[in-house]
Amino acid sequence: MTLPRLLVLALASCALALAAAVGCAKETSPPRRVASTADIPLSPDTEEITDTVPQATTLAKLFRTYLPPDRAEAAVQLVSQRFDPRKLRAKQRFTLTRTLDGWLRGFDYEIDVDRRLRVAPATPEAPRELMVEVVEYQRQEATAAIAGNIDKQTPSLFEAMHATGETDDLSIELAAIFSGEVDFNSGLQPGDAFRVAVKKVTRETGTVTYGAVYAAEFVNEGRRLKAFRFVQPDGNVGYYDENGRSLKRFMLWSPLKFEPRVTSGFSYNRRHPVLNVTRAHLGVDFAAPVGASVVSVASGVVTQAGFSGDAGRLVAVRHSSGYETLYMHLSSIAVRAGQHVSQGDLVGRVGSSGLSTGPHLDYRIRKNGAYVNPLVERRRMPPGEPIAPGLLTAFRVERDRQAALLPAEASPAMSASAR
């Protein structure tokens, strides 16, 4: 073989070897990595408004605050399918979701303690197609056993109840039960105490409400007062002591559903704060905020309901046994003359109408036409009807069952009190 021929073969072999090496390198080299890119934040296309319903508004006005008029009207029509817009209540919470260009995307409204109104997209794929429904809150019910004390740090029932972690609503319930025996305005003393067994309802939102109070004890100035709930065969519910005596008095201690503060007492010789002259003040003034509920202290018939000179807006109720009660300086009246009212029914709301220096309730009692001191006369009121003899056995069974629901450990004040 000639030299040129050998040279050609050698070059060819080198080329093949080089190609194989390159091929191997391609097979074993890792694939090229693509550089990753971070998520790009997008601006939200909706906004959420959470607030409470203003006073004196309508659903249409509420929606027009956040939506164009035509879309607000459409929202009202949608909601009307499941909820009466006229039942919108002030101070109830709501959440409204809208797009930045003014389209409704959701609406959540607390109808009451058990239900909420919900407007939401029917499907994620069609956010403009809204559905409306009334949803019941998930809730848990349990019997709660609560104990508290009246002392220098918590001198009122409200403050003592707050110290237990409970709310004003339970204070009002407890005060209503013992209102025939305890003056919650001025009769509480350090060392007083209470125990209560009550149905406690907790919603999924965390809001707490209370059902029936089953049993309660209140120690007041050394007296141990007990209350047990009993349902009569006719369905009427009452609270009775351990012997079946009614805790309900002919009149409530106060026409206000909270612990009122007396700012001016009954007097035949008082300097009038507006006229600056001395004249009789034949009632009791209670400090209270405008709009506070005023209730009838006893069952009766409304004899007057309207404006009455210096007394401003006034309601008068005639009761049995020659009694009449008057509620003065009201901001509004909830009854009419001739109407029958039961004990605890709303008759009006606190105001400052007539000759008045500020919001308060002037409460008066007439007996056989003559004014009497409400704070003194109240103590003379007889109790209500006791348990009928034929129902005492059933009452005792219920009393013992409910007593077992009270806190097992009595507070120091209760342990030291007279039994």
Secondary structure by P-SEA (a helix, b strand, c coil): ccaaaaaaaaaaaaaaaaaaaaaaaaacccccccccccbbbbcccbbbbbbcccccccaaaaaaacccaaaaaaaaaaaacccccccccccccbbbbbcccccccbbbbbccccbbbbbcccccccccbbbbbbbbccbbbbbbbbbbbbccccccaaaaaaaacccaaaaaaaaaaaccccccccccccccccccccccccccccbbbbcccccbbbbcccbbbbbbbbbcccccccccccccccccccccccccccccccccccccccccccccbbbbbcbbbbbbccccbbbcccccccccccccccccbbbbbbbccbbbbbbcccccccccccccccccccccccccccccccbbbbcccccccccccaaaaaaaccccccccccaaaaaaaaaaaaaaacccccccccccccc
